[in-house]
Amino acid sequence: MSKQSDEIFEGKTFQDLTKDIYENQKNKKLQLDLLIQEIHGFIQSIDDVVLVAPLIKEMYEVSVKNDEHLVKLAGVLQRIIAKSSSGDEESMLLTESEKQDLIDALQDDVNDIQKKHEEIQLIKDNKKKGGLISN
């Protein structure tokens, strides 16, 4: 395969993508560790922990999900590259199982976003109600 045909999008090869996945994982781990160390100094009471812990948990979960999606994308691209090198145009299509996996992953993300939106809306509504009662 030539360098140009190995390109998956504007200047990125499959090898570049896998390197980015690895580097992103290392950098996120370091950033999260540093953030936790920095926040640790500000925690003075159990109330502080109750406020901060869910945020840190959510950051970890988002990081893990992003990595999972990148790895799935890399797997699909790897199969496409392998199949395209065989020259069979028909073999480049995704299997029904792969399509369903991608749709399921997308639906999970949509559900998570909707859940977060509803939680944020509930918090806003509670703050408005609390503000009205205390006035």
C-alpha positions in Angstrom: 0.0 0.0 0.0 1.3 3.4 -0.9 1.5 6.1 1.7 -1.3 8.1 0.0 -3.7 5.1 -0.2 -3.0 4.3 3.5 -4.4 7.7 4.5 -7.7 7.4 6.3 -8.4 11.2 6.2 -6.5 14.4 5.6 -2.9 13.5 6.5 -3.8 10.8 9.0 -2.8 7.2 8.5 -4.0 4.2 10.5 -0.7 4.2 12.3 -1.1 7.9 13.2 -4.6 7.1 14.6 -3.3 4.2 16.8 -0.5 6.4 18.0 -3.0 9.2 18.9 -5.2 6.7 20.8 -2.1 5.7 22.8 -0.9 9.2 23.4 -4.4 10.5 24.3 -4.8 7.7 26.9 -1.4 8.5 28.5 -2.2 12.3 28.6 -5.7 11.9 30.0 -4.4 9.6 32.8 -1.8 12.2 33.7 -4.2 15.1 33.5 -6.8 13.3 35.7 -4.1 12.3 38.2 -2.9 15.9 38.4 -6.4 17.2 38.7 -7.2 14.8 41.6 -4.0 15.8 43.4 -4.8 19.5 43.0 -8.4 19.1 44.2 -7.3 16.9 47.1 -5.8 20.0 48.8 -9.1 21.9 48.6 -11.2 19.2 50.2 -11.9 20.2 53.8 -15.1 18.3 54.7 -17.3 15.4 53.7 -19.5 17.9 51.8 -16.6 18.8 49.6 -16.1 15.1 48.8 -19.8 14.7 48.0 -19.5 17.6 45.5 -16.2 16.6 43.9 -16.4 12.8 43.7 -19.2 12.6 41.1 -17.4 15.1 38.9 -14.2 13.1 38.9 -16.2 9.9 38.3 -17.9 11.4 35.3 -14.6 12.6 33.9 -13.2 9.1 34.2 -16.3 7.6 32.5 -16.2 10.1 29.6 -12.5 9.4 29.2 -13.1 5.6 29.1 -16.0 6.0 26.6 -14.0 8.2 24.3 -11.2 5.6 24.3 -13.6 2.8 23.6 -15.0 4.6 20.6 -11.6 5.4 19.3 -10.6 1.7 19.6 -13.8 0.6 17.9 -13.1 3.1 15.1 -9.6 1.8 14.8 -10.9 -1.8 14.6 -13.3 -0.9 11.8 -10.6 1.0 9.9 -8.2 -1.8 10.3 -10.7 -4.3 8.7 -11.5 -1.8 5.9 -7.8 -1.4 5.2 -7.2 -5.1 5.2 -10.2 -5.8 3.0 -9.4 -3.0 0.6 -5.9 -4.3 0.1 -7.4 -7.6 -1.1 -9.0 -5.6 -4.0 -12.5 -6.9 -3.5 -14.8 -3.9 -3.5 -17.8 -5.8 -2.1 -15.7 -6.9 0.9 -15.2 -3.3 2.1 -18.8 -3.1 3.4 -19.5 -3.5 7.1 -21.1 -6.7 8.3 -24.6 -6.4 9.8 -23.0 -7.1 13.2 -20.5 -4.3 12.8 -23.3 -1.9 11.7 -25.4 -2.9 14.7 -22.5 -2.4 17.1 -21.9 1.1 15.7 -25.6 1.9 16.0 -25.8 0.6 19.5 -22.7 2.6 20.6 -24.3 5.7 19.1 -27.6 5.0 20.8 -25.8 4.6 24.1 -24.2 8.0 23.7 -27.5 9.6 22.8 -29.1 8.0 25.9 -26.2 9.3 28.1 -26.5 12.8 26.7 -30.3 12.8 27.2 -29.8 11.6 30.8 -27.2 14.2 31.6 -29.5 16.9 30.0 -32.4 15.8 32.2 -30.2 15.8 35.3 -28.9 19.3 34.6 -32.5 20.5 33.9 -33.6 18.9 37.2 -30.8 20.7 39.1 -31.7 24.0 37.5 -35.4 23.5 38.3 -34.5 22.7 41.9 -32.3 25.8 42.2 -35.1 27.9 40.8 -37.6 26.5 43.3 -35.2 26.8 46.1 -34.5 30.4 45.2 -38.2 31.2 45.1 -38.9 29.6 48.4 -36.1 31.4 50.2 -37.1 34.8 48.9 
